[in-house]
Amino acid sequence: MFRTSIANLILRGLTLISKFVLLLFIARFLSLEEMGVWGLMNVTIALSLYFLGLDFYVFNTREILALSETERLPLIRDQLVFHGLTYVVVLPLLLVVFLAGLISWQYVGWFYLLLVLEHLSQESARLLITLARPTLANLVLFLRSGAWVYAVVTSAFFLEDLRGLPLIWSGWAVGVIISIGVAAHAIRRLPWQESRRISINWAWMRKGFKVSLPFLFATMSFVGIQYADRYFLQHFWGEAMVGIYTFYASIANIIHIFVFTGIIMILHPRLISAYQQGRREEYRALMKKMSLGIVGGIVVLASLALALIKPVLQLVGKQMYIDYRSVFVIMLITASLLTLSYIPHYSLFVRHLDKEIVISVIAALVVALIANTVLVPAYELKGAAFATLSAMITMLLIKSMIALKRKS
């Protein structure tokens, strides 16, 4: 178990390092506009993945875990059928992204290619986790999000004419295809022939769709809080401003990623189990441990980020990024508050106060949309940063007040 944990942490760490290397490469060698397009493409694909998946895995994971290996296979097959149907409906609807001018039509081919491949790889990794293959799932994630970066950066250093978004997207596509191949190889040994004798369960799919919708709504609201600012910036100020914003937001978000991966992911299953089994002393001890870890992680990582941003900017060597460095401080505060909000979040989650969590997220989304509408046209990057900050403050305050009120 210890070796498995170490392997998982190494793969996660390598994936994060790869993303940072790619961010620095784009910032140094590509234009601000290209950084902006890269950011918009990433955000739009990330949002579109939710519409393709519809959070169906939340329902199917619980269903799969309740059955034997042979009984699971028809459910896995039916999930593939379900996603095939969502492709037919959702993919044409996503043309609105291009019709609205959020992304240029010249990138439509890349968008659809990367979106479909990303979704297949994402669902494959989730399936491997459900089937108790976490190390293999993290390997799939590394191949999908990290390994290809080094090949792309190395190629660009020696072949300057290739430097550009098509090279990056080509590397991304190849990496995701390899990750899908690895996942497919891992699950091909399952006794699939048994599932052929069982008809597709359309009623089960309809049930899963209904169960998953509330989760999808809450998730989309939360993602909207984090990413709405990019679209407002693109509309009022163009891709160059989105590029600068993407650069700083990606670095600030490291706080959330590291604390969530290193502390919250490890402790929250034990936290939930202790509360639900009535072990309140253990629950309180774990909550205290997680809270101290979150606060400590925020302080350490935010301090490191503030200390290292200057040499990072010197490495990038572009004055436009330096001119907007003050925005980075606002983004660090936002990322810190987002991470801090997990303390009251899990206090509510263990008590099954899902409705209260959704209310806090929707309230924050409303604040984000109003604040972006008012602030971005007048204050560009600072306006977007303050808009998202105001939404995070709203979400944290509402969750905290409800958690204190309903504490038991």
N, C-alpha and C positions, 0 to 999 in steps of 0.2 A: 504493500500500500504506500509506503514511504517513497519507494522508487517511482511509483506511478505519479504521486503528487509532485515530485521533483521534475519528472519529465513534462508534466502538464504546465508547470510554472515556467520551465525553460522555453517551451513552444510558445506560450503566451507572451513571454518577454521578447522573444525573437520577432514575433509578429508586430509588437508595439514599436520595437526599434526600427523595423523595416518601414513602417508608416512614417516615422520621424525622418528617416533617411530620404524617403521619397519627397516629403514636404520640403526639406532643405534643398533638394535637387531642383524641384520646380521653382522655388523662390529664387534661387541663384541663377538658373540658366534659362528660365522661361519668362515671358512677359507677365505683367500684372493681369492683363486681360485673360491670358491662358490660365493663370492661377484661379481667376474668377470662374472661368468655364469649368475647370476641373472641380472646383468646390460646388458649383451648381449641379453638375452632373452627378457627383457623389451623393449630395443631399437628395436629389430627385430620385435616384435609384434606390436609396435607403427608404424613402417614403413609399415608393411604388412597390417595394417588396412586401409591405404590409397589406396592400390591396391584392397582390397576387396570393399571398399566404392566408390572408383573412384570419390570422392567429388560430387556424384550425389545429395546429400542433398542440395547443394548450388542451384541447378536448381529446385529441387522439393519444397523447402521451399517457394520460390517466387510463384510457381504455386499453392500450397495449400492455401496460404494466400489470393489469389485473388478469391477464391471460397467459397460457402456456405458449411456448415458442411456435408450435404448429398453428394454434388459434390466432396468433398475432398476424400472420402473413396476409390473410384476406383484408385485414384492416389497413395494412401498409399499402396493399394493392389499391384498395378503395380510396385511400388518401391521394394516391397518384392520379386516379380517375378524377377526383374532386378538383385537384389543381389543374388538370387538363381542361376542365370546364371553366374554371376561373380565367385561364389564359384566353379562351375564346371570347369571353365577355370583357375582361379588363384591358387586355393589350390594345384593342382598338380605341377604347375610351382614353387611354393615356396619350393619345395624339393631341389632346387638349394642351399638354405641356408645350408643344411646338406651335399650335394654333394661337396660343396666348403670348407667344414670344418669350417665354421663360428661358428656353434653350433654342439655339439656331437650328433650322432644318438640316443644315449640313452634318449635324451630329446624330440624326435620327437612327441611322444604321447601327452606330456604336451603342446608342442608348438601349435599343431593343436586344442586341446581342448580349451585352453585359448584364442587363436586367434578368433575362431568362437564365443565363448561366449562373449568375449569383444566387438566384432563387433555388435552382436545382442543388447547388452546392450547400446552401444554407439548410435546406430540408434534409439533405443527406447527413450533415453533421448532427442535426437534432435527432435524427433517427439513431445514429450510432451512440449518442449519449443515452437515449432511452434503452438501447440494447446493451447498456453497461460497457461501452467501448470508449471511455472518455479520452484516452491518450490518442487513439486513432482519430477521434473527432477533432481534437486540437491540431493534429497533423494536417487534417483536411483544411482547417482554418488557416494554418500557416501557409500551406500551398496556395490557398485562395487569396490571401491578403498580404503575404509577406515574402515568400521565397523568390517570386518573379521580379521583385523590386531590384535585387542585386544584379540580375542579368540585364535589366533595362538600364540601370545607372552605368554599369560597366560599358555597355554598348554605346551609350550616349557620349561617354568620355572619349572613346576612340573614334567614333563616327559622328562628328559634329553636325553633319547635314541631316542626321536622323532625329536630332533633338526636337521634340514637340509632343503634343498630346497623342497623335496616332501611335507613336512608339510606345507610350505608356499604356494606352488602351489595348494595344496588341499584346504586350506582356501580361497585362491583367487577364485578358481573355485566355491566353495559353495557360496561365497559372490556375485559373478556375477550372478549365477543361481537365487538367491533370488531377486536380482535387476531386472532381466528380468521378474520374476513372479509378482513383484509389478507393473511394467510398463504394463504388459499384463492385469492384473486385472483392471488397470485404464482405458484402452482403449476398454475393452471387451463390455462395455455398448453402444458403438457407433452403429448406425444402419447398421451393416455390410451386412444384407440381401439385402439392396438396391443395393450394388455394384455387386451382383451376376447377375443382369439383364444386366450389361454392359460388353461387351467383353474387353479382354486385349488390350490395345492400344500400339501395337508394334512400330508404327511410333513415338509416343510420347517418348518412351524409347530411340529410336535412336537419336531423337532431344536432349534429356537430356544428353545422352552420349557425343555428340559433344559439347554441351555447357559447360559441366563439365571438359572436357579434359584440356583446358588452365589453369583452376584453379588447377587441379591436378598437372600439370607440375610445376607451380610456387610453390605450397606447398611442393612437393617432393624435389625441389631444396633447399628450405629453411630448410627443415628437414635434408637434406643431409649435409648442412653446420654444423649443430649442432651435428650430430651423426657419421659422417664419421671417426672421430678420434678414436672412440672405435674399429672399425674394423681394422684400421691400427695397433693399439696397440696389438690387439689380434693376428694378423698375425706375427708381428715382435717380440713381447715380451711375449705373453701368457696371460692367464686369470687372473693371480695374479695382473699384472700391470693394467689390465682393472678394476679389483676390486677396487684398490686404486683410480683410476681415476673416477670411478662411484661414489664413496663415496664423493669426494670433489665436483664433478660437480653437484651432487644432492643438496648439501647444497648451493652452489653458485647460483643455479637456483632459489632459494627461492626469490631472489631480483626480478627477472622477473615475477614470479608467483604472488607475493603480489602486486607489482605495477600495473600489468595488471588487476588483479581482483579488486583491491581497487580503482583505479583511471581511467585507460583507458577504462575499460568495462562500467563504469558509465557515462563518459563524451563523448565518441566518437559518440554515436547515436545523441546526441544534437548538437555536432560539425558538423556532416555531414548534419543534417537537416537545421541548420542555414545557412550553405554555399549554399546549393542547393535552398533554398528559398530566397536567396539574402539578408539575414540579416548579412551583412559583419561586422558591429560593434560587434554584438553578437558573430559572428564566431571568430573574433580576440580576444575578451575577453575570450572565452572558450579555444582557442588555448593557450593563455598565462597562463590560469589557469591550463590546462593539463600539459603544459611544466614545470611550477613551481612545480606541484605535482610530476611529473616524476623525476625531478632533486632532489627535496627534499627527495622523497622516496628512491632514489638510495643512497644518502649520509647517511641517517639514517640507512637503512638496511645493507649497506656495512660496516658501522662502528660497528654495532651490531655483524655482522658476524665475523669481525676481533677480536672483544673483546671476543666472546664466543667460538671461535674455539679451544682455548687451553683447557678449561674445558671439551669440548666435546671429544677431543682427550684423555684426562685423563680418561674419563668415558669409552671410547672404550678400552683403555689400551693395544694397540698394537704398537710396535716400528716402524713397517714398515709404518704405516700411518703417524706417527710423522716425519719420515725421509723425507717425500715428502710434508711437509706443505707449502713450498715455492710455489708449484704449485697452491695452493689454491688462492694465491694473483692474479696470472695471470687469473684464472678462474673467480674471482670476477670482474676484469676489463672487461673481455669478457661479462659476464652477464650484467654488467652495460651498456656497449656499445650497446648490443642487445636491452635493455630496452629503452635507449636513442634514438635508431633509429626509434622508433614509432613516434617521433615528426615530422621529415621530411616525414615519411611514410604517415601519415594522411593528411599532407599538399598536397601530391601528390594524395592520394586516393580520396579526396573530389573533385579534379579537373578531375577525371576520367583518370588519367595518369597511367593506369594499365600497359601499355607496358614498361614504364620507370621503374616501380617497379620490373617487371620481369627481365629486363636487369640488374638491380643492384644485384638481387638475383643470377642470373646465373653467373655474374662476380665474386661474392663472392664465389660461389661454385667452380669455376675453381681455384681460389686462394687457397681454402681449400684443394682441391685434390692435387694440386702441392706442397703446403707447407707440407702436411702430408707425401707425398711421399719422400720429401727431408729430413724433420726434424725428423720424428718418428724413422727411423732406427738408427740415430746417437744419438738422445737426449731423447729417450723414452718418459716419461710423460711430461717433459718440452717441447719437440718437438711437441707433440700433442696439448698441451695447447697453445703454440705460433702459431701453424698453424690455430687453430680455432679463436684465437684473430686477426690474420692478415685478416681472412675472414670477421670478424665483422667490422673491421676498414674499409675495402674496401666497404662493403655494406653501412655503415653509411656515408662515404665520398661521394659516388656516389649519394645516396638519397638526402643528404644535398645540394650538388652542383646543382642538377636538381631542387630541391625545391626552392632554392634561385633564380635560373635563371627564373623559370616559375611562380614566385610569382606574385599574382595580387590582 
